[in-house]
Amino acid sequence: MFLIHAHKINKMRTAENLKVKMYANRKLMGEAAAAQAAQCIKKLLAQQPFVNIVFAAAPSQNEFLAALSETDIDWFKVNAFHMDEYIGLAEEAPQRFSSFLKNALFDKVTFNSVHLLNGNAANMQEECKRYAGLLQQWKTDIACMGIGENGHLAFNDPSVADFNDKQWVKIVTLDDVCRQQQVNDGCFKTLSDVPREAVTLTIPALMAARNIYCVVPGERKAAAVFNTINKEISERHPSAILRKHDNAVLFLDLDSSRKCNF
């Protein structure tokens, strides 16, 4: 299906259950994803008192979060969570995902509550249990995420991804492709600066969201996008599991969709 406007390209296809939408550039992609997410939030708020949302933190989410922060959502009825965090970064480090989300969204609008992962907790195993308990208590209505260059969802790299993980939050060792992406994104100067460990929501925790909006711009993500849509659904390609979700939408720009057949 093709929807073509004077100033933008919007092409749609499906990959099993996954809806895939492509836009002419990052700005249009982010605005479209924000509009659809906002519509979902409003629909849910007409049915329930609060909406629980898990957010990803990465430069790939910039356009989406900027547009979402400007929508007329009743944010005071939204509970916010985030999906991963480095272990051991200084509290003031700008690379902390909690810091990223505060700057991009959490400090721009007034939420009912914001629940942050603590990458400097004295006992990280207890922190995993604490956060998993919150996610079990406040069932995720919406997960807003991206896909890594190695196909990871959150910090579930191929080396640690488990579609049947019994944990909802766990400590992981990051692979070098994942760590190099943080350098490619301009978050760290060198690979040695990137932490080796992080805490992440697992694949089952992410897939438990009632709705998923996955925003993936940029040419460096083109191979991962192709694998998401076309490769076998296995932990070798963690993001391919999105094809099994009943309400997931993948938003792309021209660069990230360049290997796909639209």
N, C-alpha and C positions, 0 to 999 in steps of 0.2 A: 504494500500500500504506500502511495506517495502523497504527501501533502506539501505542495510547493507554493511558497509565497514570494512576493517580490524581493524581500530582503533576507529570506532565510530558507534553508532546506530542512525539512522534517520528514524523515523516512522511518518506517516502522516495519518490524518483522517479529517473529516469535522463534524461540529455540526451546522446544518442549513447552513447559509452563512459563518460561521467562519471556516477558515483553521487552523488546529492544528498540530504543528510539535514538535516532541520530539527528544532530543539529549542525548548522553550518559553522558554529564557533563555540568557544567555551562560555561566553556570556549568555548566548541564547540557550545553551544546554543547561546552565545553572539556573536561569530564570524559569525554564520549563519544569525542571525538577522541583524547584521551590514552589511553583504554582500548584503542581500536583500534590506535593506533600501537604501544603497548606489546606488544600481542598479536603484531603483525607483527615487532617486534624479537626477541621470544622465539622465534618460529618460525624466523627467519633464523639466530639463534645456535645453534639445534639442527642447522643445516646447514653453518655456516661459523664460523671462529674469531672474526671481528670483523664489526661492522656499521658502515657509514659513513652519517652523517646530516648533511644540510644544514638549518640552522635559519634562519627569518626572525626579524627583530627589530622588533617594533612593539607598541603597546598592545593591538592586536587579538589578540595571542597570549598575553596575560597569563593567562587562565584555563586555556588549554591547557598552557602551560609549567608553571604551578603544579601542576596535576594530574599532569603527566608526571613531575615531579621527585619525586613521592611514590610512584611505582610501584616494584615490586620487580624492576626490570631490573638485570642485571649490567652496570652502566655502565662498568666497567673493560674491557669488551670492545667499547666503542663509540668510534669516532673522529668528532669533531664538527667541522663547518665552518659558516660562515655565508654568506649570499647577497649581501650588499651592504654598502657603507660609504661615509659621506661623505668627501670629500677636503678636507683642510685644517683640520679641527676640532682644537682643542687636545687633547693626550693625556688630560687630566683631564676633558674635557667629558662630562657625563652623557648627552648626546644621541648620542654615538658608539654605533653598534650593537654593537660589541664590549663596551662597558660595559654596555649593556642586557642582553645575553645572559649576561655574567658574573654580574650580579645576579639574573637570572631563573632561570638554570639551571647555567651552567658552574662557578660557585663553590659550588653546592649539592650536587653529586654528583661522583664521581671518574671521569673519563673515561680511556680509554687514551691519547688525545691530543686536543688542541684546536688547530685551525689557524685563525688569524685573518687577515682581510684588513687590510693596513696602509694606511690612507688618508693617511698622512703619509710614505710612502716617498719617497726622494730621486728615484727614477725610477719613475713610476707605470706606464709601459708594461712595464718589467721586472717590476713587482709583478703585473701582470695575467698575464704569462707564467708567473711562479712559481706563482701560485695555480691557474692552468689546468693546470699540470703535476701539481700535487697531486690535482686532481679526476680527471685522466686515470689517475693511479697508483692512487688509492683510489676506485674506481667507486662512485657514489652509490647506496646501497640505498634510502634514504628521503629525501624532501624534505618538510619541514614549512613551509608557506608561508601567506601571506594574499593578498588582492587589494586593490589600491589603488582610491581613489575614481574614478580615470580608467581603471581596468581593468588597471593595470600588474601584472606579476609581477616580484618583486624591484624593481629600478629600470628595468625595461624599459617606459618610458612609450610611448604610441602614436607619439610623434615619433621614437623611436629603436629601437623593437622590430623585430626581424628574425627571422622563423621559420626562416630558412636561414642565420643568422649563422655565419660561419666561425670567429669567435672564441668562446671559452668564458667569458672574463672581459674586460670592456672598460670604458673610461671613457665616461661619458655626461653630457650636460647635462640637468638636471631641468627639466621644464616647470612652469609656474606652478600648475597644478592640483595636481600632485604636491607642490610646495613648500607650498602652502596647506594641504594635508592635514596636514603636520607641525605647523602652527599649530593646526589644528582638533583634533588629537590631544593638544595641550597640551605638545608637546615643545619648541617654540620660542614666544617671545612675539609676534614679528612676522614677516611674510614676509621682510623684509630680513635677519633673523637666520639664515634657512635657507640652507645652502650651495647653490651653483648647480651644483656638479659632484659626482659620486659614481663609485664603481667598483662594477660589478655582474656577477653571473653572467648570462649571456645566456639567451634562451629555449631554444636547443638544449641548453645545459648543464643547465637545470632539467628539461627533458623527458626527459633521459637517465636520470633517477632511476627505479629499478625500481618504486617506490611513491611516491605523492604524497598527502599529507594537507593539505588547504587549509581553513583556519579563518577564517571571515569573519563577524563579528558587527556589529551596529549599523545604524541607519537610514541613515546617510550612505553606506553601501555598497550600498543596495538597488538603485540604478540599475545599478551595475557588476555586481552579481549577475545581474540580469535580462539584461544584455547578454551575460554569460558563457554563460548557458543558451540564449539565444534569437537573438542576432545572428549575422551571418555570421562565419565564422572567418577573420579577417584581422588585420593589425597595427593596424587602427583599434580593435580590441577584443582586446588581447593575451591576456587571461585566457581567451578563448573557445577557445584552443588546447588547454585542458585536456580538452575533449570528445574529443580524439583520443588521449589517453593511455589505455593498457590497464588501468592500476591506479591511478586517481585518485578520491579521495572529497572532496566539497565539503561542509563542515559549516557550517550556518547557524543563526541564532536567529530569533525571530519578526520582529524589526525588519529584519534584512538580507534576509529572504525575503518581505517584504510585497508586492512587485510580482510575485511568482512564482505560478504556478498549482499549488498543492498540493491 
